[in-house]
Amino acid sequence: MSVSPTDSTHSVSLTDLETAILTHYIITSHITYKDVAEDIIVNKLKLNISNGPDSQNILKSQLSNISSFPFSGPLSGEEKFTFIDLFAGIGGFRIAMQAHGGQCLFSSEWDKYSQQTYYNNYGEVPFGDITKDEIKAFIPKKFNILCAGFPCQPFSRAGVSARNFLGLEHGFDHPTQGNLFFDIIEIARLHEPDVLFLENVKNLKSHDKGNTFVIIERMIRDIGYSFDSTVINASSLVPQRRERTYMVCFKDKSIKFDFPQFKGEPKKLRTILESDVPETYTISDKLWLGHQVRTKKNLERGVGFTAFLADLDKPSNTLVARYGKDGKECLIPQEGKNPRKLTPRECARLQGYPENFTLPTSNAAAYRQFGNSVAVPIVSKIGKMIVEHLLKAK
Ligand SMILES: C[S@@+](CC[C@H](N)C(=O)[O-])C[C@H]1O[C@@H](n2cnc3c(N)ncnc32)[C@H](O)[C@@H]1O
């Protein structure tokens, strides 16, 4: 992606890393990015910052649409706390934590399409591969909360297992063992944020016969944090059955953290549906027939996935990254015609994104990104409680 100043005589392309540094600097004003950002401004963008206002103001006036990002966050100096957004996707954590007064100081997401959505909404291009030292080097030294909905992977049994896990002396000397969770641990150990706020799939506890979860908890405790976890279904706040594991870990172990309660009637899918949905979302005869045949066979055999017409008075099934392929997890019944898929805006609503969230331009990317995302109101409610503890302890 490239960000260019409005003045066409200065139009240049920046590398991904330069774009990330520059946009992080513009949005956060953080000292971590200052020198490199100014170097890019002077030497690459050829803007003179020596005797005018500071580089940030110059850049703000040069970049065409800085003020038009819907979620650029609190102004520097006005934040109540700071956080970083790892495995950021499209910023489900960010939108929730910013709403509580948090300033995001660093984001990382390597998927180009998600980076684009992220930029369009927050004005910041996330850094890329978080496993790389040259990317980690841009994480500001101090921040309060590390947020991450990290991919779930088994730990290598050769290196580390629940039974022979040896703690700091051994396990952490080998961060290249290939599990992204090691990167979270490495960052937490180095930067010592007050809180780790993590999200993962429901079956994290049973993943790899329990090995994965045991190691995660053990490692977090070994680097000096408390560890509380729970599984929450999003359906009391958004009309979607989405069960996820949430983990909250405090550096100050005297803090007693209780997850908020998520009670109340499950929300109804019909409340988030758009009217006048274009015909393109109606599935073809071939696809609908295929769904019905496969569903019948699978039901008879008692295995496999089934395609269902959604009950509009209940929450939808879990939105998954592959939903866009054939929509089988949630088909909306229609009078006198085949059912239709959810629209991207409906997917955004199922995950609790605000109406002014700028959608990805490609539908395929939108389904993938919302399917991978967190349910924002759930993160927000847990986040609110975390922030209350944090501010009390400050
Ligand atoms: C489960 S999704 C997280 C979604 C996010 N919480 C949200 O609300 O949109 C995990 C994300 O991690 C990203 N990812 C995986 N490996 C990565 C890496 N090495 N560096 C940066 N991002 C990575 C994926 O592209 C994916 O978007």
The ligand as a MOL file (V3000), in Angstrom:
LIG
                    3D

  0  0  0     0  0            999 V3000
M  V30 BEGIN CTAB
M  V30 COUNTS 27 29 0 0 0
M  V30 BEGIN ATOM
M  V30 1 C -8.0050 -14.5750 14.3860 0
M  V30 2 S -7.4260 -13.2790 13.4020 0 CHG=1
M  V30 3 C -7.5680 -11.9130 14.4990 0
M  V30 4 C -8.6610 -10.9620 14.1390 0
M  V30 5 C -8.7490 -9.7130 15.0000 0
M  V30 6 N -8.7940 -9.9860 16.4150 0
M  V30 7 C -9.9490 -8.8630 14.6040 0
M  V30 8 O -10.7210 -8.4600 15.4680 0
M  V30 9 O -10.1320 -8.6090 13.4070 0 CHG=-1
M  V30 10 C -5.6920 -13.5630 13.3840 0
M  V30 11 C -4.9350 -12.5970 12.4740 0
M  V30 12 O -3.5420 -12.7850 12.6450 0
M  V30 13 C -2.9120 -12.4780 11.4110 0
M  V30 14 N -1.5550 -13.0650 11.4580 0
M  V30 15 C -1.2280 -14.3740 11.4680 0
M  V30 16 N 0.1000 -14.5270 11.5450 0
M  V30 17 C 0.6360 -13.2670 11.6050 0
M  V30 18 C 1.9650 -12.7650 11.7130 0
M  V30 19 N 3.0170 -13.6010 11.7700 0
M  V30 20 N 2.1450 -11.4390 11.7610 0
M  V30 21 C 1.0850 -10.5790 11.7130 0
M  V30 22 N -0.2030 -11.0030 11.5940 0
M  V30 23 C -0.4180 -12.3280 11.5490 0
M  V30 24 C -3.8470 -13.1000 10.3810 0
M  V30 25 O -3.6630 -12.5190 9.0950 0
M  V30 26 C -5.2210 -12.8060 10.9870 0
M  V30 27 O -5.7840 -11.6370 10.4570 0
M  V30 END ATOM
M  V30 BEGIN BOND
M  V30 1 1 1 2
M  V30 2 1 2 3
M  V30 3 1 2 10
M  V30 4 1 3 4
M  V30 5 1 4 5
M  V30 6 1 5 6
M  V30 7 1 5 7
M  V30 8 2 7 8
M  V30 9 1 7 9
M  V30 10 1 10 11
M  V30 11 1 11 12
M  V30 12 1 11 26
M  V30 13 1 12 13
M  V30 14 1 13 14
M  V30 15 1 13 24
M  V30 16 1 14 15
M  V30 17 1 14 23
M  V30 18 2 15 16
M  V30 19 1 16 17
M  V30 20 1 17 18
M  V30 21 2 17 23
M  V30 22 1 18 19
M  V30 23 2 18 20
M  V30 24 1 20 21
M  V30 25 2 21 22
M  V30 26 1 22 23
M  V30 27 1 24 25
M  V30 28 1 24 26
M  V30 29 1 26 27
M  V30 END BOND
M  V30 END CTAB
M  END
